[in-house]
Amino acid sequence: MTTSLSRHGWPKQGTRLQRITRDGQHIAFTLAGVTAGIPIVVLHGGPGSGSQASALRLFDLTRFRLVLVDQRGAGMSTPGGGLRHNRTDRLIDDLEAIRTGLGIERWGVLGGSWGAALALAYAGLHPSVVTGVVIRGLFLTSKRELRRLFTTSRVRAPGAWQALYAAAQCRQSSTLLASCARALQAGVAISRQRVVALAWRAFENAVLASANSRHMQSPIMRPGRTDRQLIGKYQIQAHYLTHACWLGESRLLSLARRAADAGVPLFAVHGTRDPVCPPDNLHRLAHAVPTAHVAFVRAGHLASEPALGLRVAQAIEMIFC
């Protein structure tokens, strides 16, 4: 492991950026909190988004030892947007390599959206090293959810959806994701990749904002992301979504059951107005894993929404402390 400087936008004190190298990939992770604290690994969504400093607000940094992992090709991991050897099973192996490299015997797992799916998959495959799982805005990696996001969500953000449809040069609404993936693949002119990535981000923002009332803030995107980083984010996202994240709903719920059967406590929080991951996902998890703690919050998808963030912080205290 090698130590580097803290990334832009993170606290100057109290965090350290480190990397490991696997399969020619340099996987970055940020350490925060205290070494003697309760160890928790934090898994970002996306896929391809990278860790965010705002996750630190959910924790009392005097009591926790946090490891925020930038998944392959995302955030500060390099090569940015790299798809080679970039699959869910490799991400899970990376988590194990980081855990053992840090000398952590067992740790808790926190994940949101895609990170929630990854958290359940990891816990199901390695339950003996997981003390508990807290997830927010569960994504079940199903075709049903992808149809909802890329087809039916056009009614939530018609202008942004039409702009993405045009940018991807799509000819049929049901093939929008596939069209985006083709437009972002290697060999396509970077100017076209940029147009699609910008349109995808605008559509994503518009869908997220559609859940907000006049009393809530619109989602805030991370500043300072370059065109190349933005393209890389959506290259990874298209890569994962077109492969059902190498999971699928049935397998993911089976892994969640396996974790629970092994004694891993699960707590899932979901916004009732979530426009990205349907609230019904929580009912599906509760049916598959009756022992899971589940909570609905009057909120959308993002943990930055005060009510949702507060409930996640309460779940952290309940499961890990």
WOUR-V537461 format. One record per residue. N is the residue number from 0. SS is DSSP state (h for helix, s for strand, l for the rest). PHI is phi in degrees with one decimal (NA if undefined). OMEGA is omega in whole degrees, 0 to 359 (999 if undefined). Layout:
[[N | SS | PHI | OMEGA] [N | SS | PHI | OMEGA]]
//
This chain:
[[0 | l | NA | 180] [1 | s | -124.5 | 181] [2 | s | -99.9 | 179] [3 | s | -131.4 | 180] [4 | l | -78.0 | 177] [5 | l | -65.3 | 183] [6 | l | -74.9 | 177] [7 | l | -61.6 | 176] [8 | l | 93.2 | 179] [9 | l | -97.9 | 179] [10 | l | -55.3 | 181] [11 | l | -69.4 | 180] [12 | l | -115.4 | 172] [13 | l | 92.4 | 176] [14 | s | -128.2 | 178] [15 | s | -135.8 | 178] [16 | s | -97.9 | 177] [17 | s | -128.3 | 180] [18 | s | -141.4 | 166] [19 | s | -123.3 | 180] [20 | s | -116.4 | 179] [21 | s | -145.8 | 178] [22 | l | 54.5 | 181] [23 | l | 75.3 | 178] [24 | s | -105.4 | 177] [25 | s | -105.7 | 184] [26 | s | -94.3 | 182] [27 | s | -94.8 | 174] [28 | s | -149.4 | 182] [29 | s | -105.6 | 177] [30 | s | -101.1 | 179] [31 | s | -143.8 | 181] [32 | s | 87.2 | 184] [33 | l | -118.3 | 184] [34 | l | -60.6 | 181] [35 | l | -87.1 | 184] [36 | l | -80.1 | 178] [37 | s | -70.2 | 185] [38 | s | -78.3 | 179] [39 | s | -137.2 | 172] [40 | s | -100.3 | 184] [41 | s | -111.0 | 185] [42 | s | -112.5 | 182] [43 | l | -79.0 | 179] [44 | l | -91.4 | 182] [45 | l | 127.0 | 350] [46 | l | -60.2 | 175] [47 | l | 97.6 | 187] [48 | l | -78.3 | 185] [49 | l | 92.6 | 181] [50 | l | -68.3 | 180] [51 | l | -127.6 | 181] [52 | h | -61.3 | 182] [53 | h | -61.4 | 178] [54 | h | -63.3 | 181] [55 | h | -65.0 | 183] [56 | h | -67.3 | 181] [57 | h | -78.3 | 189] [58 | l | -123.4 | 166] [59 | l | -86.4 | 188] [60 | l | -70.5 | 175] [61 | l | -85.3 | 183] [62 | l | -122.4 | 185] [63 | s | -119.7 | 171] [64 | s | -113.3 | 188] [65 | s | -101.8 | 175] [66 | s | -128.5 | 181] [67 | s | -100.3 | 189] [68 | s | -97.1 | 169] [69 | l | -86.7 | 183] [70 | l | -63.4 | 186] [71 | l | -48.3 | 177] [72 | l | 77.4 | 185] [73 | l | -110.8 | 177] [74 | l | 58.3 | 180] [75 | l | -92.0 | 176] [76 | l | -76.0 | 182] [77 | s | -132.5 | 358] [78 | l | -69.9 | 181] [79 | l | -61.7 | 181] [80 | l | 75.3 | 183] [81 | l | -64.3 | 182] [82 | l | -105.5 | 181] [83 | l | -67.7 | 182] [84 | l | 56.6 | 182] [85 | l | -112.8 | 180] [86 | l | -142.0 | 183] [87 | h | -59.7 | 181] [88 | h | -63.3 | 177] [89 | h | -70.6 | 177] [90 | h | -63.0 | 179] [91 | h | -66.0 | 176] [92 | h | -63.4 | 178] [93 | h | -61.9 | 180] [94 | h | -61.1 | 178] [95 | h | -65.1 | 179] [96 | h | -65.0 | 179] [97 | h | -67.7 | 180] [98 | h | -59.2 | 182] [99 | h | -68.3 | 179] [100 | h | -63.9 | 178] [101 | l | -86.0 | 180] [102 | l | 74.0 | 179] [103 | l | -91.8 | 181] [104 | l | -75.3 | 179] [105 | l | -143.5 | 179] [106 | s | -145.9 | 173] [107 | s | -87.5 | 182] [108 | s | -130.4 | 174] [109 | s | -121.8 | 178] [110 | s | -148.9 | 178] [111 | s | -125.9 | 177] [112 | l | 61.0 | 175] [113 | h | -59.6 | 178] [114 | h | -62.0 | 176] [115 | h | -68.5 | 177] [116 | h | -62.9 | 179] [117 | h | -63.0 | 179] [118 | h | -62.0 | 180] [119 | h | -66.4 | 180] [120 | h | -64.3 | 180] [121 | h | -62.6 | 181] [122 | h | -64.8 | 179] [123 | h | -69.5 | 181] [124 | h | -89.5 | 181] [125 | l | -134.2 | 185] [126 | h | -63.7 | 184] [127 | h | -69.5 | 181] [128 | h | -109.1 | 184] [129 | s | -112.3 | 180] [130 | s | -84.6 | 180] [131 | s | 172.3 | 180] [132 | s | -132.7 | 171] [133 | s | -119.9 | 182] [134 | s | -128.3 | 180] [135 | s | -134.7 | 176] [136 | l | 60.5 | 188] [137 | l | -60.1 | 172] [138 | l | -104.6 | 184] [139 | l | -95.2 | 175] [140 | l | 59.9 | 183] [141 | l | -100.4 | 175] [142 | h | -63.4 | 178] [143 | h | -57.4 | 180] [144 | h | -67.5 | 180] [145 | h | -67.8 | 175] [146 | h | -62.1 | 180] [147 | h | -61.8 | 184] [148 | h | -73.6 | 188] [149 | h | -93.6 | 180] [150 | l | -117.2 | 186] [151 | h | -73.9 | 179] [152 | h | -71.8 | 177] [153 | h | -61.6 | 180] [154 | h | -73.6 | 178] [155 | l | -77.2 | 185] [156 | l | -143.1 | 188] [157 | h | -60.0 | 181] [158 | h | -66.2 | 180] [159 | h | -66.9 | 178] [160 | h | -64.1 | 180] [161 | h | -64.3 | 178] [162 | h | -65.7 | 178] [163 | h | -68.0 | 178] [164 | h | -57.8 | 180] [165 | h | -70.8 | 181] [166 | h | -61.3 | 181] [167 | l | -81.1 | 182] [168 | l | 53.8 | 182] [169 | l | -82.4 | 181] [170 | l | -114.6 | 180] [171 | l | -150.3 | 187] [172 | h | -59.0 | 182] [173 | h | -69.6 | 181] [174 | h | -110.5 | 184] [175 | h | -60.3 | 180] [176 | h | -60.3 | 180] [177 | h | -62.4 | 179] [178 | h | -66.5 | 177] [179 | h | -62.4 | 181] [180 | h | -61.6 | 179] [181 | h | -64.5 | 182] [182 | h | -69.3 | 183] [183 | h | -101.2 | 185] [184 | l | -72.0 | 180] [185 | l | -57.7 | 179] [186 | l | 99.6 | 176] [187 | l | -77.0 | 180] [188 | l | -54.9 | 184] [189 | h | -62.2 | 178] [190 | h | -63.8 | 178] [191 | h | -73.3 | 177] [192 | h | -57.7 | 182] [193 | h | -63.4 | 180] [194 | h | -60.1 | 181] [195 | h | -67.6 | 181] [196 | h | -63.0 | 179] [197 | h | -65.2 | 179] [198 | h | -67.7 | 178] [199 | h | -64.0 | 179] [200 | h | -61.4 | 180] [201 | h | -64.0 | 178] [202 | h | -65.8 | 179] [203 | h | -59.2 | 179] [204 | h | -62.3 | 182] [205 | h | -66.2 | 178] [206 | h | -65.6 | 178] [207 | h | -60.3 | 182] [208 | h | -68.3 | 183] [209 | l | -65.9 | 179] [210 | l | -86.5 | 189] [211 | l | -85.6 | 173] [212 | l | -87.6 | 180] [213 | l | -66.8 | 181] [214 | l | -92.3 | 185] [215 | l | -120.5 | 181] [216 | l | -81.4 | 173] [217 | l | -71.9 | 180] [218 | l | -62.1 | 180] [219 | l | -108.2 | 180] [220 | l | -82.3 | 179] [221 | l | -63.9 | 181] [222 | l | -76.2 | 171] [223 | l | 82.0 | 180] [224 | l | -78.0 | 180] [225 | l | -79.5 | 177] [226 | h | -57.6 | 182] [227 | h | -64.9 | 178] [228 | h | -66.7 | 180] [229 | h | -65.6 | 177] [230 | h | -60.4 | 180] [231 | h | -59.9 | 179] [232 | h | -57.8 | 185] [233 | h | -80.2 | 170] [234 | h | -63.6 | 178] [235 | h | -66.0 | 182] [236 | h | -61.5 | 178] [237 | h | -63.6 | 180] [238 | h | -58.9 | 181] [239 | h | -73.7 | 185] [240 | h | -67.4 | 179] [241 | l | -72.3 | 177] [242 | l | -110.5 | 183] [243 | h | 51.7 | 179] [244 | h | 56.0 | 181] [245 | h | 55.7 | 179] [246 | l | -130.8 | 187] [247 | l | 89.3 | 187] [248 | h | -61.0 | 184] [249 | h | -61.3 | 181] [250 | h | -67.2 | 182] [251 | h | -63.6 | 179] [252 | h | -66.5 | 176] [253 | h | -64.5 | 177] [254 | h | -67.6 | 176] [255 | h | -62.3 | 177] [256 | h | -62.1 | 180] [257 | h | -61.1 | 179] [258 | h | -63.0 | 181] [259 | h | -63.8 | 179] [260 | h | -63.3 | 178] [261 | l | -85.6 | 177] [262 | l | 97.5 | 179] [263 | l | -82.6 | 178] [264 | s | -72.2 | 180] [265 | s | -120.8 | 175] [266 | s | -134.1 | 182] [267 | s | -118.1 | 178] [268 | s | -117.0 | 183] [269 | s | -144.2 | 177] [270 | s | -78.5 | 180] [271 | l | -69.3 | 179] [272 | l | -108.5 | 182] [273 | l | -60.3 | 182] [274 | l | -91.2 | 183] [275 | l | -102.9 | 179] [276 | l | -109.6 | 187] [277 | l | -59.5 | 178] [278 | l | -55.6 | 178] [279 | h | -59.7 | 178] [280 | h | -57.5 | 180] [281 | h | -69.6 | 176] [282 | h | -64.3 | 180] [283 | h | -65.2 | 177] [284 | h | -65.9 | 181] [285 | h | -62.9 | 178] [286 | h | -68.0 | 181] [287 | h | -75.7 | 183] [288 | l | -130.2 | 184] [289 | l | -60.3 | 181] [290 | l | -82.1 | 182] [291 | l | -69.5 | 171] [292 | s | -82.9 | 179] [293 | s | -129.4 | 180] [294 | s | -146.7 | 173] [295 | s | -95.7 | 179] [296 | s | -129.7 | 178] [297 | l | -73.6 | 185] [298 | l | -163.8 | 178] [299 | l | -96.0 | 188] [300 | l | -103.5 | 192] [301 | l | -90.3 | 178] [302 | l | -67.6 | 177] [303 | l | -71.9 | 174] [304 | l | -70.7 | 189] [305 | h | -53.2 | 183] [306 | h | -65.2 | 181] [307 | h | -71.1 | 179] [308 | h | -61.4 | 179] [309 | h | -62.9 | 182] [310 | h | -68.7 | 176] [311 | h | -65.5 | 179] [312 | h | -61.6 | 177] [313 | h | -66.4 | 178] [314 | h | -65.6 | 176] [315 | h | -59.3 | 179] [316 | h | -63.2 | 183] [317 | h | -68.9 | 187] [318 | h | -84.6 | 191] [319 | h | -105.3 | 186] [320 | l | -108.4 | 999]]
//
